[in-house]
Amino acid sequence: MHTDFPHRPTWAEIDLDALAFNMHSVRRFVGENIDCMAVVKADAYGHGAIECARRLEAEGTSIFAVATLEEGIELRDAGITNTILVLGGLWPGQTPLFLDHHLTPVLFTLEQAEEMNAAAAERGRQMNIHIKIDTGMGRVGFRWDGFAEVAERLSKLTSLNIDGMMSHFAVADDLAANDFTNTQLSRFDEAVKIAASLGTHPTYIDMANSPGAVAHSNARLGLVRLGGVLYGLGGDVLPAGIDVPKLKPVMSLRSRIAMIKTVSNGESIGYGRTFIAERDSVIATVPIGYHDGLSRALSNKGRFIINGKFAPVVGGVSMDWTTVDVTDIPKASVGDLVTIIGKEHECEIKAEDHAKLTDTISYEITCGIGPRVPRIYLGGKN
Ligand SMILES: *Cc1c(COP(=O)(O)O)cnc(C)c1O
């Protein structure tokens, strides 16, 4: 990001103090005896993995997770020294890079384990790995029901040290589905016992994501894996009606009015003429569009904050521009601040609000903020 570059005024503010606040808040909530892994995959859910990981490491985070080898190397190159778990497995040709960068793979097939074992043996190294057990998520993992045989074979791979065992919940956010969550927990417990019977005692045994950690105290085990709650998301991912830690949104999305004009009653705005003015109207054009991560599904639906008032989106969200009705905000002028996500005066729009209007979850909103939107970091200690 070129902060000294006179760029288009559309940016995301990342409040690193809020990130640190959330981390400590959840830590206190789950209990100081529970370790907290910071999940910073997908560029920290769109917030910027390097800056977020640096701040979290400074605040005491000792274990991180990313999705891909590339994401892990990016963090190592940025000076993150603590454990980095790569959740996305191992792909052909990657073993030397895992070894070079001291990244810890999460493995879920015997082929991966054998390949990693051979590569570690060749260098005379003992390699820490975590293994994933599929207890009902049905995505990746050694299946719980065939694990005894797998564990036997894994125990023969002497250059691998199984430092972690993990599984992943499918419905931790839905308290009505607690039976399934508990079934997953007992399947996982069974797998951990099988490993123990073969002499494998991992440092880390973990199942809980954000909703698991917050809503299921019996699922915290020794370590919880936190993504969404660190970024202050969860209004739509944590179950309603339970005690939750206090969280602050970390990302705000802002822009400025590029142009203002008056259109007459009956004129249309935008592609497809989906908005027809029903009065003489003042329309502001804002330089943000769907490439920036503002969903096209917000056409004629979303709203922005301008001068402390809500301005409805009128017409279609296009690739680079969005139009809003500011007829009722008479002072609106070119250059005025526009808040797309965030707080301004008494008004607030959350990622969760965008998610609700576009039939998704808040995670997809922040992850989807496009690469041409510069991230501006607020808060100390970086
Ligand atoms: C993404 C991910 C998490 C984090 O989930 P949140 O709901 O964001 O806390 C935890 N564990 C695994 C395996 C994941 O892929």
The ligand as an SDF file (V2000), in Angstrom:
LIG
                    3D

 15 15  0  0  0  0  0  0  0  0999 V2000
  -11.4040  -20.9450    9.6930 C   0  0  0  0  0  0  0  0  0  0  0  0
  -11.2150  -21.9700   10.7280 C   0  0  0  0  0  0  0  0  0  0  0  0
  -11.3810  -21.6560   12.0850 C   0  0  0  0  0  0  0  0  0  0  0  0
  -11.8510  -20.3130   12.5740 C   0  0  0  0  0  0  0  0  0  0  0  0
  -13.2530  -20.2600   12.5920 O   0  0  0  0  0  0  0  0  0  0  0  0
  -14.0030  -18.9790   13.1680 P   0  0  0  0  0  0  0  0  0  0  0  0
  -15.4360  -19.3000   13.1570 O   0  0  0  0  0  0  0  0  0  0  0  0
  -13.6570  -17.8440   12.2810 O   0  0  0  0  0  0  0  0  0  0  0  0
  -13.4760  -18.7760   14.5470 O   0  0  0  0  0  0  0  0  0  0  0  0
  -11.0840  -22.6400   13.0140 C   0  0  0  0  0  0  0  0  0  0  0  0
  -10.6670  -23.8640   12.6220 N   0  0  0  0  0  0  0  0  0  0  0  0
  -10.5210  -24.1940   11.3200 C   0  0  0  0  0  0  0  0  0  0  0  0
  -10.0710  -25.5630   10.9570 C   0  0  0  0  0  0  0  0  0  0  0  0
  -10.8080  -23.2700   10.3350 C   0  0  0  0  0  0  0  0  0  0  0  0
  -10.6800  -23.6060    9.0460 O   0  0  0  0  0  0  0  0  0  0  0  0
  1  2  1  0
  2  3  1  0
  2 14  2  0
  3  4  1  0
  3 10  2  0
  4  5  1  0
  5  6  1  0
  6  7  2  0
  6  8  1  0
  6  9  1  0
 10 11  1  0
 11 12  2  0
 12 13  1  0
 12 14  1  0
 14 15  1  0
M  END
$$$$
